[in-house]
Amino acid sequence: MIPMNKANDLIRRSSQASVGGFISNIAISHPNRIAIVDESRKINYQELDNRTNQFARLLLSHGLETGDRVAILAKNCQEYLEAEVAAAKSGLILACLNWRLGNRELKHCISLVEPKLIIAQSSFKGALADIGFSDTPTIFIGTDLDKHLSQFEASSLALDIDPETGLLILYTSGTTGLPKGALISQRAMMARSMATSSQFEIPPMDNFIAWPPMYHMAATDQALSTLMRGGSVYVVDGYQPARIIKLVKELPTRHLILMPGMVGDFAQRIVKSGVTPKGIGLCGAMADLVPKAEIAAATKALNAPFANTFGATETGLVPATGNSIPIGVMPETLSKEQSLFCELRLVDANDEDVPVGVPGELAVRGPTLFSGYWNNDAANLEDFRGGWFHMGDVLRRNADGTLDYVDRVKYMIKSGGENIYPAEIEMVLQSHPHVAEAIVVKKPDEKWSEVPVAFIVRSDDSLNKAALMDLCKKDLSGYKRPKEIHFIDAQSLPRSTTGKVQRHVLEERLFECG
């Protein structure tokens, strides 16, 4: 008779599954099915399985062990997806770096995760040297990588991977402004695939156009989900309207992602092209950040409803993505339905549930949830209090059960789908010796939804806007740089009785000035 402790261990192990295992299964059952298309390059599932087995062995040959980090600095390409699958097969964690970041931010993101190896495109060799990582072992995508892969066997590694093992680190801004690393486990990625497929009714062999950057959940979650279902991922390096239009003309796709800031432009382009899409089930994302007229125009042009999503890097597309906007409708409200496969609460400052109709902070739990912020116990203790992840977003539940977005618990700017925290911009501006105080607020913008605007108190009147913009260009990503700079006297800053600057008053001044 098998001892109970050993039996329990066997039972537990038999319930385990991994992202890499799911994808390898497709290679067994459908080896010739197309897995990834990258411009003129195309590989089937058998080739993907072979290459990622070799890739996994290559990574492990550097002495890496389960849980070690590998950083990747690259634009969208076939090898990016291969690196993610190889990490899944080897039990390593791939830290997906935002190549748009300035040197200060990029250095922070790499230092945070302490990678033992870097995978990069050769175009970023100089950037790595500039921030002091030229000595970290690096594999460059292209002939260098292919040469290394050819030295390793393509057979299965046959490793038991615990589903709680970390798979990816995706970066998300924190209240201090510097990015935090959100650890996504294999369990979370598998659950996200199942939840999204069910919520959006995505067929098993669907096509996915991966044009958003792979360091963003919008591309990575859906690309890996597509591969786990046996579909085909069409890799596009960023927003290339002509390329995307050609693909939607030729391919059916259940969900065409359109990000805030490009919805109106894409709708106009596809109408002008005269192209009739092959078949789109849903289009868009994050409707709260898109002008309502653009939503109506895009749904007409693509003959597809708009996905009224509400999720986060930390949660995936849950918790409130169970709704869509019909074709041609300019919605009066953007009420959402609670997603499947999660539990949520709306709570007050004491973590007590608020009644219907009263705004409360969204707290969520479920299998799609991430495994915490890397090396940030303080944030984890605060955000996971009570065993629920507190998102920092304030929602209101309506009498019919739907949910309306209200605001952030802490002040944040949402611009073109990216989160911007004023504190980060203020810190850069205040590093100038002639800046006595810097306050950044948000201003409505027709294209990007919101943009940052800076109010500056000078300690020397010789300081001009050009000097500050040059400083921002050096240390901030393009989307984080202030779109306007206004000089103001210290006594003119509106303050509360406790001395805090009242940002809403500054916003009102911007509105009055047009």
C-alpha positions in Angstrom: 0.0 0.0 0.0 1.4 3.4 -1.0 1.9 5.7 2.0 -0.6 8.6 2.0 2.1 11.3 1.9 3.6 9.8 -1.2 0.2 9.2 -2.8 -0.8 12.8 -2.1 2.4 13.9 -3.8 1.7 11.7 -6.9 -1.9 13.1 -7.0 -0.6 16.7 -6.8 2.0 16.1 -9.5 -0.6 14.6 -11.8 -2.7 17.7 -11.7 0.2 19.9 -12.8 0.4 21.4 -16.3 2.6 24.0 -18.0 2.4 26.5 -20.8 5.2 24.7 -22.6 3.5 21.3 -22.2 0.3 22.7 -23.8 2.2 24.0 -26.8 4.2 20.8 -27.2 0.9 18.9 -27.3 -0.2 20.9 -30.4 3.1 19.8 -32.1 2.2 16.2 -31.4 -1.4 16.4 -32.7 -1.0 19.0 -35.4 2.7 19.3 -36.3 2.2 21.0 -39.7 -0.2 23.7 -38.4 1.3 27.2 -38.7 2.3 28.6 -35.4 4.0 31.9 -36.0 4.2 34.2 -39.1 6.7 37.0 -39.0 6.7 38.9 -42.2 8.1 36.4 -44.8 9.2 33.9 -42.1 6.8 31.1 -41.1 7.1 28.2 -38.8 4.8 25.3 -37.9 4.2 23.8 -34.5 6.8 21.0 -34.9 9.4 23.6 -35.8 8.4 25.8 -32.9 8.6 22.8 -30.5 12.0 21.9 -31.8 13.4 25.4 -31.7 12.0 26.2 -28.2 13.4 22.9 -26.9 16.8 23.9 -28.2 16.3 27.4 -26.8 15.5 26.1 -23.4 18.6 23.9 -23.4 20.6 27.0 -24.5 19.4 29.0 -21.5 20.0 26.2 -19.1 23.5 25.7 -20.4 24.4 29.0 -18.8 24.0 27.5 -15.4 20.6 28.9 -14.8 18.1 27.2 -12.5 14.4 27.3 -11.9 13.3 30.8 -10.9 16.4 32.5 -12.4 15.7 35.6 -14.5 16.5 36.2 -18.1 15.8 39.7 -19.5 14.7 40.3 -23.0 15.2 43.7 -24.8 13.7 43.4 -28.3 10.9 44.6 -30.6 8.2 42.3 -31.8 9.7 39.3 -33.6 9.4 35.5 -33.9 12.3 35.0 -31.5 10.5 37.0 -28.7 7.7 34.4 -28.6 10.2 31.6 -28.9 12.0 33.0 -25.8 8.8 33.1 -23.8 8.0 29.4 -24.7 11.6 28.4 -24.0 11.3 30.1 -20.5 8.1 28.1 -20.0 9.8 24.8 -20.8 12.9 25.5 -18.7 11.2 27.0 -15.5 13.0 30.3 -16.0 11.5 33.8 -15.7 11.6 36.1 -18.7 11.7 39.8 -17.8 10.1 41.7 -20.7 11.8 45.1 -21.0 10.1 48.1 -22.5 12.5 49.3 -25.2 10.9 52.7 -25.2 12.2 53.5 -21.7 14.8 56.1 -21.0 18.2 55.0 -19.6 17.3 55.7 -16.0 14.1 53.6 -16.2 15.7 50.8 -18.2 18.5 50.5 -15.8 16.1 50.3 -12.9 14.0 47.6 -14.6 17.1 45.4 -15.3 18.6 45.9 -11.9 15.4 45.1 -10.2 15.3 41.5 -11.5 19.0 40.8 -11.5 19.1 38.7 -14.7 21.8 36.2 -15.2 21.4 36.4 -19.0 20.1 39.0 -21.5 18.5 38.3 -24.8 18.5 41.3 -27.1 18.4 42.6 -30.6 21.8 43.9 -31.8 20.3 47.4 -32.2 20.1 47.7 -28.4 23.7 46.8 -27.8 24.7 50.4 -27.3 21.8 51.0 -24.9 22.9 48.1 -22.7 26.4 49.5 -22.6 25.2 53.0 -21.7 23.5 51.7 -18.6 26.3 49.4 -17.5 25.1 46.0 -18.6 27.6 45.3 -21.4 29.3 42.7 -19.1 26.1 40.6 -18.5 26.1 37.5 -20.7 24.0 38.4 -23.8 22.6 36.4 -26.7 21.8 38.6 -29.7 18.8 37.7 -31.8 19.7 36.7 -35.4 22.6 34.7 -36.6 24.2 34.7 -33.1 21.1 33.0 -31.7 20.6 30.6 -34.6 24.2 29.5 -34.3 23.8 28.7 -30.6 20.5 26.9 -31.1 22.0 24.5 -33.7 24.3 23.1 -31.0 21.5 21.7 -28.9 19.1 18.8 -29.2 15.6 19.4 -30.2 14.0 16.6 -28.2 11.7 17.3 -25.2 13.3 18.3 -21.9 10.7 16.3 -20.0 10.9 18.6 -17.0 8.2 18.7 -14.3 7.3 22.4 -14.0 5.2 23.5 -11.1 2.4 25.7 -12.4 3.1 28.3 -9.7 6.6 28.7 -11.2 7.1 32.3 -12.5 7.0 32.7 -16.3 7.1 36.4 -17.1 7.8 39.7 -15.4 5.8 42.5 -17.0 6.5 46.0 -15.8 3.8 48.3 -14.5 4.2 51.8 -13.1 4.1 52.2 -9.3 3.0 55.0 -7.1 6.7 56.2 -7.0 6.7 56.4 -10.8 9.4 53.9 -11.4 8.1 50.6 -12.9 7.2 47.6 -10.7 7.8 44.1 -11.9 4.6 42.0 -12.0 5.4 38.3 -11.8 3.1 36.2 -14.0 3.1 32.5 -13.2 2.5 29.6 -15.6 -0.8 29.0 -13.7 -1.9 32.6 -14.3 -1.1 32.5 -18.0 -3.0 29.2 -18.5 -6.0 30.6 -16.6 -5.9 33.8 -18.6 -6.0 31.8 -21.8 -9.0 29.8 -20.6 -10.9 32.8 -19.2 -10.4 35.0 -22.2 -11.2 32.2 -24.7 -14.4 31.6 -22.8 -15.3 35.2 -22.3 -14.7 36.2 -25.9 -15.7 32.9 -27.4 -12.4 32.5 -29.2 -12.2 29.3 -31.3 -9.3 26.9 -30.8 -7.5 27.6 -34.1 -8.0 31.4 -34.2 -5.6 33.9 -35.8 -4.1 36.6 -33.6 -2.4 39.7 -35.0 0.3 40.6 -32.4 1.1 44.2 -33.2 1.1 45.8 -29.7 4.6 45.5 -28.1 5.3 42.1 -26.7 6.4 43.6 -23.3 2.7 44.6 -22.9 0.0 42.1 -21.7 -2.2 43.0 -24.7 0.2 41.1 -27.0 1.9 38.6 -24.8 -1.2 37.2 -23.0 -3.1 36.8 -26.3 -0.1 35.5 -28.3 0.7 32.7 -25.7 -3.0 31.9 -25.4 -3.3 31.5 -29.2 -0.3 29.1 -29.2 -1.8 27.1 -26.3 -5.0 26.7 -28.4 -3.2 25.7 -31.6 -3.9 29.0 -33.5 -1.6 31.1 -35.6 0.2 34.3 -34.3 1.0 36.9 -36.9 3.8 39.1 -35.6 3.8 42.8 -36.6 6.4 45.1 -35.2 4.3 47.9 -33.8 1.4 49.9 -35.3 1.8 49.4 -39.1 -1.6 50.2 -40.5 -1.0 49.0 -44.0 0.3 45.6 -42.7 -2.6 45.2 -40.3 -5.2 46.1 -42.9 -3.7 43.5 -45.3 -3.9 40.8 -42.6 -7.5 41.6 -41.7 -8.4 41.4 -45.4 -6.9 37.9 -45.6 -7.5 36.4 -42.1 -10.5 35.9 -39.8 -9.7 36.9 -36.2 -11.9 36.8 -33.2 -10.3 39.8 -31.5 -8.4 42.6 -33.3 -6.8 44.7 -30.6 -7.0 48.5 -31.2 -5.4 50.6 -28.5 -6.4 54.1 -27.4 -4.7 56.7 -29.6 -4.9 54.8 -32.8 -8.6 53.8 -33.0 -9.8 56.8 -35.0 -6.8 56.7 -37.3 -7.2 53.0 -38.1 -10.9 53.4 -38.8 -10.2 56.2 -41.3 -7.5 54.2 -43.0 -9.5 51.0 -43.4 -12.4 53.0 -44.8 -10.1 54.8 -47.3 -8.5 51.5 -48.3 -11.9 50.0 -49.3 -10.9 46.7 -47.7 -13.6 44.4 -46.3 -12.3 42.4 -43.3 -12.4 38.7 -43.7 -14.2 38.4 -40.4 -13.6 40.2 -37.0 -15.5 39.1 -33.9 -14.5 41.9 -31.7 -12.3 45.0 -32.0 -10.7 47.5 -29.6 -9.9 47.5 -25.9 -10.2 49.9 -23.0 -13.2 51.8 -24.2 -13.0 54.3 -21.3 -10.0 55.8 -22.9 -11.4 56.1 -26.5 -13.5 59.0 -27.8 -17.1 57.6 -28.2 -17.3 58.9 -31.8 -14.1 56.8 -32.6 -15.7 53.7 -31.1 -18.7 54.1 -33.4 -16.5 54.7 -36.5 -14.3 51.8 -35.8 -17.1 49.3 -35.3 -18.7 50.4 -38.6 -15.5 50.2 -40.5 -14.6 46.7 -39.2 -18.2 45.4 -38.9 -17.4 44.3 -35.3 -18.5 45.3 -31.8 -16.1 47.1 -29.6 -14.6 45.2 -26.6 -15.4 47.2 -23.5 -12.5 45.7 -21.5 -11.3 46.5 -18.0 -8.3 44.6 -16.7 -4.7 45.1 -15.8 -1.2 43.5 -16.1 -1.7 42.1 -12.7 -5.1 40.4 -13.5 -5.3 39.8 -17.2 -8.5 40.8 -18.9 -10.6 40.1 -15.9 -12.2 41.5 -13.7 -14.7 43.5 -15.8 -14.6 42.6 -19.5 -17.9 40.9 -19.9 -19.5 43.5 -22.2 -19.2 44.9 -25.7 -20.5 48.0 -27.6 -22.7 47.2 -30.6 -21.7 48.1 -34.2 -22.2 51.8 -35.0 -23.3 52.8 -31.5 -21.9 55.9 -29.8 -22.4 54.7 -26.2 -23.9 57.0 -23.6 -22.4 55.0 -20.8 -19.5 52.5 -20.7 -21.0 50.2 -18.0 -19.2 46.8 -17.8 -20.1 43.3 -16.7 -18.1 41.3 -14.2 -15.8 38.9 -16.0 -16.1 35.2 -15.6 -13.6 33.2 -13.4 -12.9 35.8 -10.8 -14.4 37.1 -7.6 -14.5 40.8 -6.9 -15.5 43.3 -4.2 -15.8 47.0 -4.0 -14.5 48.3 -0.7 -14.1 51.5 1.3 -10.9 52.7 3.1 -11.5 50.2 5.9 -11.9 47.3 3.4 -15.6 47.0 4.1 -17.9 46.3 1.2 -19.7 49.4 -0.1 -23.4 49.2 -1.0 -24.7 49.3 -4.5 -24.4 52.8 -6.0 -21.5 53.8 -3.8 -18.0 54.0 -5.3 -15.4 51.6 -3.8 -11.9 50.3 -4.6 -11.9 47.2 -6.7 -10.5 44.1 -4.9 -10.2 40.9 -6.9 -9.1 37.3 -6.5 -9.0 34.3 -8.9 -6.7 32.1 -10.9 -5.6 34.7 -13.4 -4.0 36.9 -10.8 -0.3 37.6 -10.8 2.1 36.4 -8.1 3.0 39.8 -6.7 5.5 42.5 -7.4 9.1 41.4 -7.7 11.3 42.3 -4.7 8.6 44.6 -3.3 7.2 43.2 0.0 5.9 46.6 1.0 3.7 46.9 -2.1 2.6 43.3 -1.8 1.6 43.6 1.9 -0.5 46.7 1.0 -2.1 45.6 -2.2 -2.8 42.0 -1.2 -4.3 42.8 2.2 -7.0 40.5 3.4 -6.1 38.0 0.7 -7.6 40.1 -2.1 -5.6 42.1 -4.7 -6.6 45.8 -4.4 -6.2 47.3 -7.9 -6.3 51.0 -6.9 -9.2 51.6 -9.3 -12.5 52.9 -8.0 -15.7 51.5 -9.5 -19.4 51.7 -8.7 -21.9 48.8 -9.0 -25.2 49.7 -10.5 -28.6 48.3 -9.5 -28.6 46.1 -12.6 -25.3 44.5 -11.5 -23.1 46.3 -14.1 -20.0 48.2 -13.1 -18.9 51.8 -13.9 -15.3 53.1 -13.7 -15.0 56.1 -11.5 -11.4 57.0 -10.9 -8.0 55.9 -9.5 -7.5 55.8 -5.7 -4.2 57.5 -6.3 -3.8 60.2 -9.0 -2.7 58.7 -12.3 -2.7 59.8 -16.0 -3.9 57.3 -18.6 -2.5 58.2 -22.0 -3.0 56.0 -25.1 -3.3 52.9 -22.9 -0.2 53.7 -20.9 -0.2 54.5 -17.2 1.7 57.7 -16.2 2.3 58.7 -12.6 2.9 62.5 -12.1 5.4 61.7 -9.4 7.9 60.3 -11.8 7.8 63.3 -14.1 7.9 65.7 -11.2 11.1 64.0 -9.9 12.8 64.5 -13.3 11.7 68.1 -13.5 12.8 68.9 -10.0 16.3 67.5 -10.7 16.9 70.8 -12.6 18.8 73.2 -10.3 16.5 76.1 -11.2 13.2 74.3 -10.5 11.9 75.0 -7.0 8.7 73.0 -7.4 7.1 70.9 -10.2 3.4 69.8 -10.3 2.1 67.6 -13.1 -1.6 67.3 -13.8 -3.6 65.6 -16.6 -5.4 67.4 -19.4 -8.0 65.8 -21.7 -6.8 65.0 -25.2 -8.8 64.1 -28.2 -6.3 61.5 -29.5 -4.6 60.1 -26.3 -7.5 60.5 -23.8 -5.2 62.3 -21.3 -1.8 63.9 -21.5 0.6 65.3 -18.8 1.0 69.0 -18.3 3.5 70.6 -15.9 3.3 73.7 -13.7 6.8 74.9 -12.7 7.9 77.3 -9.9 11.3 78.7 -11.0 14.1 79.6 -8.6 15.8 81.4 -11.5 13.9 83.3 -14.1 16.4 82.5 -16.8 15.0 78.9 -16.9 13.1 78.3 -20.1 10.8 75.6 -21.4 13.3 74.3 -23.9 15.8 73.4 -21.2 13.1 71.5 -19.3 12.0 69.6 -22.4 15.6 68.7 -23.1 15.8 67.3 -19.6 12.6 65.3 -20.1 13.9 63.9 -23.4 16.9 62.6 -21.6 15.2 60.8 -18.8 11.6 60.1 -19.8 9.9 58.0 -22.4 8.1 60.0 -25.1 4.6 59.4 -23.9 5.6 60.6 -20.3 7.0 63.9 -21.4 4.8 67.0 -20.6 2.8 68.2 -23.6 2.7 71.7 -22.1 4.8 73.5 -19.5 3.5 76.5 -17.6 5.5 78.7 -15.2 3.7 79.8 -12.1 4.6 81.8 -8.9 4.8 79.8 -5.7 2.1 81.8 -4.1 -0.3 81.1 -7.0 -0.2 77.3 -6.4 -3.6 76.3 -5.0 -3.0 74.5 -1.7 -5.2 72.8 0.9 -5.2 73.7 4.5 -2.5 70.9 5.0 -0.3 72.5 2.3 -0.9 69.9 -0.4 -1.2 71.3 -4.0 -4.8 70.9 -5.2 -4.3 69.3 -8.6 -7.9 69.6 -9.6 -7.8 73.4 -9.3 -4.8 73.5 -11.7 -6.8 71.2 -14.1 -9.7 73.7 -13.9 -7.3 76.5 -14.9 -6.2 74.5 -17.9 -9.8 73.9 -18.9 -10.6 77.6 -18.6 -7.6 78.5 -20.7 -8.7 76.0 -23.4 
